[in-house]
């Protein structure tokens, strides 16, 4: 059993990590703001929530230190939606918060700090990318994640803590935001609407959120440091995702491919090379895209 402090537990990925922490028999302490919505985790038990407004007060440090935590997982991030990706707060709010969590982790006695990054740090590579690939983010979101990566890992090293940064590629699953691609397509087809889409030739790397949570914890359990990509390791076209959804729903709706033009900066191929985490953490995805889509569809069925 490990004692883990966790931010962002009410979010999509954070809730999956919290669920896996509890399932694995760990003691989780969730740091949450009072205004955070708890819908995704309200059915879970076996964790403690501590509310905060600021990470600096000595009272908070003393309270957390009393639990003698082993590690700190920082997932909280303001503005992950597309409309917020170029807002100034990506840097002015998220970067300082990330740095403060490293300082807090040290102050309360943690030996390991883990932060969650994004495929957005690579920008628009249009290829399969390893952790050594160039980082050329095109949004403030991606730039803030990249800056947080190097600042937090550097600070953790200077404070003599283990530091890890996990770049997660596209996740999906139960509890996902309804406006994201896969849940949106499922919802539209269920309603009998005809989705108007691009040609959907983009090659995308989709990973079920439970697999992502296991990967984060594999890095924790193996006490790995440095940067790690997490994805399925296999890109598929968005059109094939849509057709899989249609098959699972037994739908004959004719989707309007090409009704929406590609953006000028459209990413056409984004795929994670996961060789590093496969080798060092003995992790690999377990849930296929077909299984994941079926889980989403079954979770959305009305109760009998």
Order of alpha helices (4+ residues) and beta strands (2+ residues): beta-alpha-beta-beta-alpha-beta-alpha-alpha-beta-beta-alpha-beta-beta-alpha-beta-beta-beta-alpha-beta-beta-alpha-beta-beta-alpha-alpha
